Amino acid sequence: MARPPLPVGTAGKIRFQKLGKHRVRARVNVRDYDGETREVTRFGPTQAAAERRLKEALRDRTGAPADGEITADTRLRDAAKLWWAEVEDSADHSKQTKEIYERALDRVLAALGGLLMREVDVPTCDRFIKAVRKNHGPSAAKTAKGVLSLLLGMAVRHGALAANPVRDVAKISAGRRSRPRALTVDDETAMLLKVSADEQARELDVPDLVEFLDGTGMRIGEALGVRAEVVDLDAGVLEVNATVARLKGLGTVLQLRPKTEAGWRVIALPDRLVELCRRRMAMSWPHADREITVIGADDETTQRPAWDVGLLFPGLFGGVRNPSNANRDLKEVLGRVDAERFAWVTSHTFRRTVATRLDEAGLSARAIADHLGHAKPSMTQDVYMGRNVASAEAAKILDRRDS
């Protein structure tokens, strides 16, 4: 009976041959993943040295995956190249999301890149994620966990792992979550009056932005990405289909896709904001000939003059307004007009305020989630309360009541 072949991916018994006083050959047969058996040989001054060099060669001989194949002996950093190529080719992720993934992947590879796939187990993943949580915070840990899970999920599909070990790591603790805080009606009224009366706030173009955020609950990047072409003044609705982001190598850009798929929506505008949009669309902006970077839904990057894009809230020098700078201006203004009352307010406070107003008025969690651009109503309920055209009733509720 013929001797059965070695199992795929394994080596047989090491054989030694003394070639001289200080020269020993160590060799072994290895059955590769293509089914072929090959001999691997190394030399050393002693049998122990030759054996050590041979084992190191066996350890290192599995290089980058060939033809897209990932095995249990593929190094994680090599498998990551295939996964990242899939991400780069995907149209499902925006450039901003890819940039976030890339930073998290760098963190994964720095800690785990040299491991073979079969060495990446639950304890290893758990230690890594806990270390990221300790050193960089829960948000960074969640992102790293997500990227590692996607990468190892690909390894499972290739048969390199029996199961994704990230599924069984400990839950990431975010600490005790503070209760969402929203503005009261009196706070809103006082804030809008004080900001609109502040001369430096007007120089920074903050009053209209505060009014807009307070009346829509949009994310700051979404608000800064609003163009005249997405506003229907006659119907009193606005299509949210873009966001502003700062990207490596490109600077601050207008990205013609929302933050998430659920972020695409059409919302009804309160009457006061219809008039605000009408006024800003009629304004003559300085530096309107400045070119800005626009990333299309297909990730194609183009340069367009600011006048052609028609941003409602452009930067002071005609380009795309940086969300971080806008938040800084907002904090500076609120701290100046009434630090004791408004020092805690950020641009996201207006989202919580809008969610709270709509909740108090009796709108369903689904309707509020649609207005804010959340895929899950639970997100709205858990974090913010203190698809299609969202309820027109929301616009009535959010309109200013002067009485």
C-alpha positions, 0 to 999 in steps of 0.5 A: 500500500502506498504511503499516504501524502502529507496533509496539505500545509504540513511538513514531514520529518526533518533529515540531517546530513553532516557535510563537513566538520562545521557544516550540516544540512537540514531538509524536509518535505513540505506539502504546499496548498497547491497539493505539490510536495517540495523539499526545503533545505537549510545549512548550519555549523551544527545540527541545532543551528541547521534545524533552527534555520530550517524552521525559520525558513518554514515560518517565513516561506509563506509570503503574500497570498498568491492569486487571492488565496489566504491560508492558516499560515498567511500573515495577517499583514499579507491578508490585510493587503487583499482586504484593503484592495477590496475596500479601495475598489468598493463603491459602498464606502466614502473617501472619509470612511476609507480614511478612517478604516486606513487609520484603524488598519494601521493600528491593527497591523502595528500590533498584530501584523506579524501573526499567522492567521492561525495565531489570531485567536479570541484572547489575542484580539481581546487583548488588542482591543482592550489596549486600544480602549485604554490608550486611545479611548472607546471610540478608537477601540470600536473602530479598530474592532470593526476593521479587525472583524471585517479583515478576519471575516474575509479570512473565514471566507477563505477557509483560513479561520473556522470562525471570526474570533472578534465575535467573542471578545469582551464588550467595549465599555464606553463608561457611564453615559451622560444624559443627553442635554438639549436646549430649552425653548427659553434657551433657544430664544435667548441664544438666537437673539444674543447671537444675531445681535453680536457683531463679531458673530455676524463677521464670522457668519455664525447667526444664520448657521445657528438658526439653520442648525436649530431649525433642522437638527442637521449634522454640521458637515451636512449643513455646510454641504447644503447647496442652492440646487438641493433646496426647493423654496416653493415646496419648502423642502431640502434634500440632504445628499452631501457632507463636508469633510477634511481628507488627507491630501485633499484638505476640506472638500464637498463630498456628494454623498451623506455620512451614511446611507440613512443620511440621505433624506428629504426634510421639510423646512420650517417657514423661517428657514425657507426665508433664510435659504431664500435670502442666502441664495440671493446673496452675492458672495466674495471670492465666488470664483475660487475653486473648491474640491468636489468628490462625486458619488462615484468618488471622482474628484473635480475642481469647480468654481464656488459660484457654480457649486452654490454653497449656502454656508461657504467659508469666509474666503469662498471655499468649503467651510471646515466643520472644525473651524465652524464648531470653533467659531460657534463655541467662541461666539456662544462663550462670548455672548453668555458663557454661563448659559451656553458654554456647554453647547456644541453643534450637536446640541441642536440635533438633540434639541430637535429630537427632544422637541419632536419627541415632546410633540408626539412624533414617533421614534421612526419619524424622528430618526428619518428627520435626523438621518438615523438608520435605527430609531433606537439610536435616536432614542438612546442618544438624542432624546432629553428615508424618504420625505420626513414628516412635514409636521416636524417643520411646523413643530420646529418653526419659531413661535414668537407668541 
